[in-house]
């Protein structure tokens, strides 16, 4: 199974970016799927995650500005990020709990995509 992210880049403060991630490979189903980020010198932190049935969970710092969405048929997750702030500069990672079969579950990470918020 591979998770491939796209959509990172550089944006000015207050700007927007949209990240996408697609899971491919031998997949029976995908459970939780979402996004984490890691800034230089800091620990990786949860940004947003969505369950298979569509229940979202957001970090308090992004509520009202970021929106997570999933397409279960395509095994994709997107993150719309609005009103970005310089301190949100980080590598953003896609994460997914994948079931290769009904009775097993494995956690996967994408390779990460850089988001830079700078004037």
N, C-alpha and C positions, 0 to 999 in steps of 0.2 A: 504494500500500500504506500502510495506517495501523496503528500499534501503539497500543492504548488500554489504559492501566493503571487499576487500581482497587484499593482496599483500604488505602490509606494512612490515617494518622490519628495521634492522640496516645495514648500508652500509658505507664504507669508503669514504672520500672526493674524488670526481671524478668518483664515481661509479654510477650504474644504478639500478633503481627499476621500476617495472610495477605494477600499481594499477588497480584494476577492480571493477566495481560496477554493480549490477544487480537489476533492479526494478521488483517487483512481487506484485501480488494482482489484484484488479479490475481496469484494465487499458484500457481506450479507445485509448489513444495515449500519448506519452511523447513529450513535447515541448523542451525547453532548458534543457540540462543535462550536468553536469560538476563537477568541483572540486574546493573546497576552502581549506584553511589551516589556522590553528591558532597555533602560537607559544606561549610559556609561557609568560604571561604578555603583550601580544599583541592582537590586534583585529583580528577577522577572516577576511581573504582577499581572493579575487578571484585569482585562479591559472589559470584555463582554463575552457571554456564552449563551447559547440557546439550546434547549433540549429538543429532542426529536419531535415532540408534540408542539413545539413553538413557544415554550416559556422562556423569556429572556432574563438574564441577570447581568447587571451593569456594576462596574466600580462606581462608587459615589461621585468621584471626580468627573465622570463623563456623562452622568445622567442628564438628559435634556439636550445634549449636544451630539451624542453618538447614537446610531441606530444599527442594530444587528438584524440580519434577515437570513433565511435559509431557503434552499430549494432542495427538498429531500430527494426528488426524482433525479436530480443532477448531482447530488452529493456536493453541493456548493454552499458556502457561507460568505456573506458580504458584510462589510462594516462601513457605514457612511459616517464620516467624521466631519463635523462642522465646528466653526469657531475654535480652531486649533490654537494652542498656546505653545510658546517656545519650550516650556518644560515638558511638553509631550514628545519632544524629539527622542526617538528610540528606534530600536529594531522591533518590529511587530511580527509576532509569530502566530501562525494558525495552529490550532490544536484540535484533535478529534479523538473520541472514543469509538473505535471501529470494531464491529463484530464481523470477523471473517466467517463465522458460522453462528448458529443460534446459541451455542453453549460456550462461546469464548468471546473475550473482549480485550483489545489491545489499545493502548494510548499511543498516538503518533503526533509528531511535531513537523511542521514545515521548516524550510530553510531560513525563513525570515525575510522581511522586506524593510528597507530603511525608510523612515519617515523623518524628515527634517523640517522644523518650523523655525524660520529665521527671516528677518528683514534684511 
